[in-house]
Amino acid sequence: MIATRRGIAYTDETLHDRDTAGVLWTRYGVAQGHGEPLYGSVHPLRQRRAMRRGICQMCAGPPDHDEAGALWLLDDGRDSRYDWPEGEVTTHPPVCLPCARRAVLACPHLRAGHVAVRVRHFSADGVYGTLFRLRGGRLEAGEDTVVRYGDPAIEWLLAGQQTATLIGCTVVDLAESEGARAS
Ligand SMILES: [Zn+2]
């Protein structure tokens, strides 16, 4: 990777290395090391597509929907602020009910560390990745962070995952969703 006048670039960059907003993405096959994927290792292209389209990240089908919105499984942030998860920025795309059930069964800690949320609106408005900076003329990796589209800092970010901002959120009980569907 090199630094240009505007930001970071690959020396042998192709059209596929940037998204439609011009953000540089981690190449597949490269060790990720960004964040903790919710369901084992998530392919970055799959994660990105699921987030942009608002589809289930595991089966690529439509997410579960009811009158309160689409189903998302989020890292539990209820202790972080009183209005969580309203306005939350997440890297985990929505899920359908069978995949949510499968994920929770396959991964017991999911039940403890994650919360089912109904979301009315989302905007795939940023990326999560590693911020680079120039120090003494050399490019060096800085912190892993979220940068929104439109922020000039995004030119210095190597994106690993698409993020979305969630609006109109309601915390729900996944077991109740399952029960409602079964009856
Ligand atoms: Zn699914």
Boltz pocket constraint, residues with backbone or C-beta under 6 A from the ligand:
constraints:
  - pocket:
      binder: B
      contacts: [[A, 56], [A, 57], [A, 58], [A, 59], [A, 60], [A, 61], [A, 62], [A, 95], [A, 96], [A, 97], [A, 98], [A, 99], [A, 100]]
      max_distance: 6.0
